[in-house]
Amino acid sequence: MPAYKNSFASPQFVEETILDEKLNVIGVIRIKPSGVSWKPKGQTKFYSVTLEKFTEWITNPLTKASRAKS
């Protein structure tokens, strides 16, 4: 097999637009290996938190987050 000069770059983050039941944009969530970012509709900058802080928050019983069924 020949050596290739070019390659595909993996995405550095995954970004999804969140819509409500009427398909209106609520905001954008961006997930990176280093953290999670949220940008509400109409905003130009993201709110960001490290993955460690997100993990602390989501697993804290006070958030009342439950485990996913799947």
C-alpha positions as CSV (number, residue, x, y, z in Angstrom):
1,M,0.0,0.0,0.0
2,P,1.5,3.4,-0.9
3,A,2.4,6.0,1.8
4,Y,-0.1,8.8,1.8
5,K,0.9,12.5,2.1
6,N,-2.5,13.7,3.3
7,S,-4.8,12.4,6.1
8,F,-8.2,13.2,7.6
9,A,-8.1,15.2,10.9
10,S,-10.3,14.0,13.6
11,P,-12.8,16.6,14.9
12,Q,-11.5,18.5,17.9
13,F,-15.0,18.8,19.3
14,V,-18.6,17.6,18.8
15,E,-21.2,20.4,18.5
16,E,-24.9,20.1,18.5
17,T,-27.7,22.6,18.1
18,I,-30.5,22.0,20.7
19,L,-34.1,22.7,19.5
20,D,-37.3,22.9,21.5
21,E,-40.5,21.1,20.6
22,K,-41.4,23.8,18.0
23,L,-37.9,23.4,16.4
24,N,-36.8,26.8,17.7
25,V,-33.1,27.0,18.6
26,I,-32.4,26.9,22.4
27,G,-28.7,26.9,22.1
28,V,-25.5,25.0,21.1
29,I,-23.6,22.5,23.2
30,R,-20.0,21.7,22.4
31,I,-18.2,18.7,23.9
32,K,-14.4,18.5,23.9
33,P,-12.1,16.1,25.7
34,S,-11.2,18.9,28.0
35,G,-14.7,20.2,28.8
36,V,-18.2,21.1,28.0
37,S,-19.4,24.5,26.5
38,W,-22.9,26.0,26.2
39,K,-24.0,28.9,24.1
40,P,-27.6,30.1,24.6
41,K,-29.5,31.3,21.5
42,G,-28.5,34.9,20.6
43,Q,-25.2,34.8,22.4
44,T,-21.8,35.1,20.7
45,K,-19.7,33.4,23.3
46,F,-19.8,30.1,25.1
47,Y,-20.0,29.4,28.8
48,S,-17.4,26.7,29.5
49,V,-16.5,24.3,32.3
50,T,-13.7,21.8,32.6
51,L,-14.6,18.1,32.3
52,E,-13.6,17.6,35.9
53,K,-16.0,20.4,37.1
54,F,-18.8,19.0,34.9
55,T,-18.2,15.5,36.3
56,E,-18.3,16.8,39.9
57,W,-21.5,18.7,39.1
58,I,-23.4,16.0,37.2
59,T,-22.6,13.2,39.8
60,N,-23.5,15.4,42.8
61,P,-26.7,14.1,44.4
62,L,-27.9,17.7,44.8
63,T,-28.3,18.1,41.0
64,K,-30.8,15.2,41.1
65,A,-29.4,13.9,37.8
66,S,-30.3,10.3,37.2
67,R,-28.5,7.6,35.3
68,A,-29.5,7.0,31.8
69,K,-31.4,3.7,31.1
70,S,-29.3,2.8,28.1
